[in-house]
Amino acid sequence: MSPQHGVAEDRALIVTRDFVGSRAETGDVTSRLSAESRAGLRQFSLERMTGYGVDYADAVELRARVVEGQDWCSAATELADVCLRRVNGASDAAGTPTRIAYLRRASALLRMSQMMMLSDTPERRAIFARAGVLYAQAAELSDDRERVTIETGRDPLVGWLVPAVGTAVGSAVVIGGVEGWGMDFDSVGEALAERGVDALLLDGPGQGETRFTHKHYLTAQWRDAYERAVDFLDGRSPGRPIGFIGNSMGGSFAMAVAGRDPRIRACVDNGGIHAPWLVPPTMGTFFSKMVAACGTEDADRAVEVWKTVTPIADGPNAGYPLLVVQGGEDPMISMDLAQILLQGAPTDDKQMVVFSDGNHCVYNHKNDRDALIADWTRARLCGLPSPEIAN
């Protein structure tokens, strides 16, 4: 065998997948980036991106490409396209798990690609719609969840129902907040389903497909929409106990709903605040996204809508079981704010679990967080006391 022939054979045996790879994110490096890129790197840590379903390797590569100068949206979109090429290249015989995995990765990357957009442009709507289509294709292959549309008397709500594994003991609504929405918190829904709880991953008013596809924004009538979501679960299984789990600002909505609806037998707040309208305009893009959720550019009008979100108000279901999950290092919701929420909640059946180094929504302990929420919710829906929580 000639040396040249041997080298050719070796090359045929070796396939290299090229990546930018992890990059140092020093102040000197990031200072040369655009304001949007700096904000994206600051707001969406590796833990937060993986918490929204982005694969760890994709999150590392996305950040590296942004550090190298690529804009946030195109970097995430190109990585989604890479995943889709792998979907198309999966073998028919044994490629279903591969296709499911890469479809979900592509969907998560597309959802991440629009995170820095502050207005509902046609481009943003198209990106999110495509993410939903890919998620639906994965769901069709996995046959473990289904897309549902809930009529509200005005514009509909969109969600994903993850049915319980085995015999269901309860149902639960799961919502996100100002930025992360239904599909982004599917790990919580999956943890509930594995424990016998039907999980409705819902895009509420001003969120996700409900907003981008149906233009159902957050208005002062938001309670009516969430009541229809509870009706949906109650109609599927009359009398079955229902939980309501809210992440980030969604925790504030969850508590506000739970206090008024006697069908809610367990409520989890993971990162909410006692008075959402107190978020100041100095919060920059976050405040801008709160305004956009209301379908307006008028900040004063949006604040009036947010004033209707009253998580610590009394109501006919006062006394509902409440779990507050808090990150000890949460840069958005301090321990002081979390304690105000806990103390003001209109129930004596309440408990707060703090992850000492936890970030906002405790993305950096996602598996432990999901297990805690799902175990606690199942126990309370079954009429049992709160499970013992080890340090």
C-alpha positions in Angstrom: 0.0 0.0 0.0 1.4 3.4 -1.0 1.7 6.1 1.7 -0.7 8.2 -0.3 -3.3 5.4 -0.5 -3.0 4.9 3.3 -3.7 8.5 4.0 -6.7 8.5 1.7 -8.1 5.5 3.6 -7.5 7.2 7.0 -9.4 10.3 5.8 -12.3 8.1 4.7 -12.5 6.7 8.2 -12.4 10.0 10.0 -15.2 12.6 10.0 -14.7 15.8 11.8 -17.6 18.0 12.9 -16.3 21.6 13.2 -17.4 24.0 16.0 -16.3 27.4 17.0 -16.0 26.0 20.5 -16.1 27.8 23.9 -14.8 31.4 23.9 -13.6 33.5 26.7 -16.2 36.2 27.6 -14.0 38.8 29.2 -15.0 42.4 29.4 -12.4 43.4 26.8 -13.8 40.9 24.3 -17.5 41.6 24.9 -17.0 45.4 24.9 -16.5 45.2 21.2 -19.9 43.6 20.6 -23.2 45.3 19.8 -25.5 46.3 22.6 -27.9 43.5 21.6 -25.2 40.8 21.7 -23.9 42.0 25.1 -27.5 41.9 26.4 -28.1 38.5 25.0 -24.9 37.1 26.6 -25.8 38.8 29.9 -29.5 37.8 30.1 -29.3 34.2 28.7 -26.7 32.2 30.6 -25.8 28.7 29.7 -28.1 27.5 32.5 -31.0 29.6 31.4 -30.7 28.5 27.8 -30.5 24.8 28.7 -33.4 25.5 31.1 -35.4 26.5 28.0 -34.6 23.3 26.2 -31.5 24.4 24.3 -28.9 21.5 24.2 -25.8 22.3 26.2 -23.5 22.0 23.1 -25.8 24.3 21.1 -25.8 26.9 23.9 -22.0 26.8 24.1 -21.7 27.2 20.3 -24.3 30.0 20.2 -22.5 32.0 22.8 -19.2 31.4 21.1 -20.5 32.6 17.7 -21.9 35.7 19.3 -18.6 36.4 21.0 -17.0 36.0 17.6 -19.2 38.8 16.2 -22.2 37.0 14.8 -25.6 38.5 15.7 -27.8 36.6 18.2 -30.7 35.8 15.9 -28.7 34.5 12.9 -26.3 32.5 15.1 -29.2 30.6 16.7 -31.1 30.2 13.4 -28.0 28.7 11.7 -27.6 26.2 14.5 -31.2 25.3 14.2 -30.6 24.6 10.5 -27.7 22.3 11.4 -30.1 20.3 13.6 -32.6 20.1 10.8 -30.0 18.7 8.4 -29.4 16.0 10.9 -33.1 15.3 11.1 -33.2 14.8 7.3 -30.1 12.6 7.4 -31.4 10.2 10.0 -32.0 6.7 8.8 -35.6 5.5 8.3 -35.0 2.2 10.0 -33.7 3.4 13.4 -33.7 7.2 13.2 -36.9 8.2 15.0 -35.2 9.0 18.3 -32.6 11.0 16.4 -35.3 12.9 14.5 -37.2 13.7 17.7 -34.1 14.9 19.5 -32.9 17.2 16.7 -36.4 18.5 16.0 -36.7 19.6 19.6 -33.2 21.1 19.5 -34.0 23.0 16.4 -37.3 24.3 17.9 -35.5 25.4 21.1 -32.9 27.2 19.1 -35.5 29.1 17.0 -37.3 30.1 20.2 -34.0 31.4 21.5 -33.3 33.2 18.3 -36.2 35.6 18.8 -35.6 36.3 22.5 -33.8 39.6 21.8 -36.6 41.0 19.6 -38.7 43.5 21.4 -41.6 44.0 19.0 -43.9 41.6 17.2 -42.6 41.9 13.7 -43.6 39.5 10.9 -40.1 38.0 11.1 -40.5 37.2 14.8 -44.0 35.8 14.3 -42.6 33.6 11.5 -39.7 32.4 13.6 -41.9 31.4 16.5 -44.4 29.7 14.2 -41.7 27.6 12.7 -40.5 26.6 16.1 -44.0 25.5 16.9 -44.2 23.4 13.7 -40.9 21.6 14.5 -42.1 20.9 18.1 -45.3 19.5 16.7 -43.4 17.3 14.3 -41.4 15.9 17.2 -44.6 15.4 19.2 -46.1 13.4 16.3 -43.1 11.1 16.3 -42.9 10.7 20.1 -46.7 10.5 20.6 -46.3 11.8 24.2 -48.0 15.2 23.9 -50.5 17.0 21.8 -51.1 20.6 20.7 -54.4 22.0 22.0 -56.4 25.1 21.3 -58.6 26.5 24.1 -61.5 28.8 23.2 -61.9 31.8 25.5 -64.8 33.8 24.0 -62.3 36.0 22.3 -59.0 35.0 20.9 -57.9 31.4 21.7 -55.1 30.1 23.9 -52.5 27.6 22.6 -50.9 24.9 24.7 -49.4 21.4 24.8 -51.0 18.7 26.8 -48.5 16.1 28.2 -50.7 13.3 29.5 -49.9 11.4 32.7 -47.9 8.2 32.4 -50.2 5.5 33.8 -53.3 6.4 35.9 -53.7 10.1 36.3 -54.2 11.5 39.8 -54.5 15.1 38.9 -54.0 17.8 36.3 -51.9 21.0 36.3 -51.4 24.2 34.2 -47.8 25.2 33.7 -47.0 28.7 32.4 -43.9 30.8 31.8 -43.5 34.5 32.3 -42.5 37.5 30.2 -39.9 35.7 28.1 -40.0 31.9 28.5 -43.3 30.3 27.6 -45.1 27.0 27.3 -42.7 24.9 25.2 -39.7 26.4 27.2 -40.9 24.7 30.4 -41.7 21.3 29.0 -39.2 19.7 31.5 -41.6 20.7 34.3 -44.5 19.2 32.3 -42.6 16.0 31.7 -41.7 15.6 35.4 -45.4 16.0 36.3 -46.5 13.5 33.7 -44.0 10.9 34.9 -45.7 11.2 38.4 -49.2 10.8 37.2 -50.3 14.4 36.6 -51.6 15.6 33.3 -49.7 18.8 32.4 -51.0 21.6 30.2 -48.0 23.7 29.0 -49.9 26.9 28.3 -49.1 30.0 26.4 -51.3 32.5 28.3 -52.4 35.9 27.2 -49.4 37.8 25.9 -47.3 34.7 25.5 -46.0 32.5 22.7 -48.3 31.2 20.0 -51.3 32.6 21.8 -49.8 36.1 21.2 -47.9 35.7 17.9 -50.5 33.6 16.0 -53.8 34.7 17.5 -52.8 38.2 18.8 -54.2 37.4 22.2 -52.5 40.0 24.4 -52.4 40.5 28.1 -55.4 42.7 29.0 -57.3 43.4 32.2 -59.5 40.4 31.3 -56.6 37.9 31.5 -58.3 36.0 34.4 -61.2 35.0 32.1 -58.7 33.3 29.8 -57.0 31.3 32.5 -60.4 30.3 33.9 -61.1 28.8 30.5 -57.8 26.8 30.7 -58.9 25.4 34.1 -62.3 24.7 32.6 -60.5 22.7 29.8 -58.7 20.5 32.3 -61.8 20.1 34.5 -63.9 19.2 31.5 -61.5 16.4 30.5 -61.6 14.8 34.0 -64.5 16.3 36.1 -63.7 16.6 39.7 -60.0 15.7 39.4 -57.8 18.1 41.5 -56.0 20.8 39.5 -52.7 22.5 40.2 -51.3 25.7 38.8 -47.6 26.2 38.3 -46.1 29.6 37.3 -42.5 30.3 36.4 -40.9 33.7 36.6 -43.6 36.3 36.3 -46.0 33.5 35.6 -45.7 32.7 39.3 -47.6 35.9 40.1 -50.4 34.9 37.7 -50.5 31.4 39.2 -51.0 32.7 42.7 -53.6 35.3 41.5 -55.6 32.5 39.8 -55.3 30.1 42.7 -56.6 32.6 45.2 -59.9 32.9 43.3 -60.6 29.5 41.9 -61.6 26.7 44.4 -60.7 24.1 41.8 -57.0 24.9 42.3 -55.8 22.5 45.0 -52.0 23.3 44.7 -50.0 26.3 43.5 -46.3 26.7 42.8 -44.6 30.1 42.3 -41.1 29.7 40.8 -39.7 33.2 40.6 -42.8 35.5 40.8 -43.1 38.9 42.5 -45.8 40.3 44.8 -46.5 43.4 42.7 -45.5 43.0 39.0 -46.4 46.6 38.2 -43.5 47.8 40.4 -41.0 46.7 37.8 -39.4 50.0 36.8 -38.7 51.2 33.2 -35.0 51.2 34.2 -35.2 47.4 33.9 -34.7 48.1 30.2 -35.5 45.3 27.8 -37.4 43.3 30.5 -39.8 46.3 31.0 -40.1 46.7 27.3 -41.1 43.1 27.0 -43.7 43.5 29.7 -45.2 46.4 27.7 -45.1 44.4 24.5 -47.0 41.5 26.1 -49.9 43.9 26.4 -49.9 44.6 22.6 -49.2 48.3 23.0 -46.3 50.7 23.0 -47.9 52.8 25.7 -46.0 52.1 28.9 -48.6 53.7 31.2 -51.4 51.7 29.6 -49.4 48.5 30.1 -48.7 49.3 33.7 -52.4 49.7 34.3 -52.9 46.1 32.9 -50.1 44.7 35.1 -51.8 46.3 38.2 -54.6 43.8 37.8 -52.1 40.9 38.5 -52.5 40.6 42.3 -50.9 37.5 43.7 -51.3 38.3 47.4 -54.9 39.5 47.2 -57.5 37.6 49.2 -60.2 35.5 47.4 -62.7 32.7 47.7 -59.9 30.1 47.6 -57.7 31.6 50.2 -55.9 28.9 52.1 -54.8 27.0 49.0 -51.5 25.0 49.4 -48.6 27.1 48.1 -45.0 26.3 47.3 -42.5 29.1 46.6 -39.3 28.1 44.9 -36.6 30.7 45.1 -33.0 31.1 44.0 -30.7 32.5 46.6 -28.6 34.3 44.0 -31.6 35.4 41.8 -30.5 38.7 40.3 -34.1 39.7 39.5 -36.1 38.6 42.6 -34.2 39.2 45.8 -34.7 37.1 49.0 -36.4 40.2 50.5 -39.0 40.3 47.7 -39.5 36.5 47.9 -40.2 36.8 51.6 -42.7 39.7 51.0 -44.5 37.4 48.6 -44.5 34.4 51.0 -45.7 36.5 54.0 -48.4 38.2 52.0 -49.8 35.1 50.4 -53.4 34.6 51.6 -52.8 31.1 53.0 -51.3 29.5 56.1 -50.5 26.4 54.1 -47.3 27.7 52.5 -43.6 26.9 52.3 -40.6 28.3 50.5 -37.7 26.2 49.3 -34.5 28.2 48.6 -31.6 26.9 46.4 -28.8 28.8 48.0 -26.9 29.4 44.8 -29.9 29.3 42.6 -30.4 31.8 39.8 -33.7 33.2 38.5 -36.2 30.3 38.2 -33.4 28.0 39.5 -32.3 27.0 36.0 -29.0 25.9 37.4 -30.7 23.1 39.3 -33.2 22.2 36.7 -33.6 18.5 37.5 -33.8 19.0 41.2 -36.2 21.9 40.7 -38.5 19.9 38.5 -38.5 16.9 40.8 -39.3 19.2 43.8 -42.2 20.9 42.0 -43.6 17.6 40.6 -43.3 15.6 43.8 -44.9 18.4 45.9 -47.7 19.0 43.4 -48.6 15.3 43.2 -48.6 15.0 47.0 -50.9 18.0 47.5 -53.2 17.0 44.6 -53.6 13.7 46.3 -54.5 15.3 49.6 -51.2 14.4 51.3 -49.0 16.7 53.3 -45.9 18.4 51.8 -43.2 15.8 51.2 -40.2 16.1 53.4 -37.6 18.2 51.7 -34.0 17.3 52.5 -31.2 19.8 52.7 
